[in-house]
Amino acid sequence: MNNFKPLLGFVMAIGFLFLGFYLIQQEENYKVIFGYISIVFWSGLLLFTVYKKITTKKTNN
């Protein structure tokens, strides 16, 4: 079950990115602003976690 936790996190972040793209297409200003904020935040978080996942070396004991 622990192997699915990182995958669940990536799927949730990508889901929020799609939600941000959906909100950008709305007409109300606050929805568009929240959509942009969501895209910037979740994109940055995904990039950071992928970078940390790639650069962290795991040793087997």
Secondary structure, 3 states (H helix, E strand, C coil): CCCHHHHHHHHHHHHHHHHHHHHHCCCCHHHHHHHHHHHHHHHHHHHHHHHHHHHCCCCCC
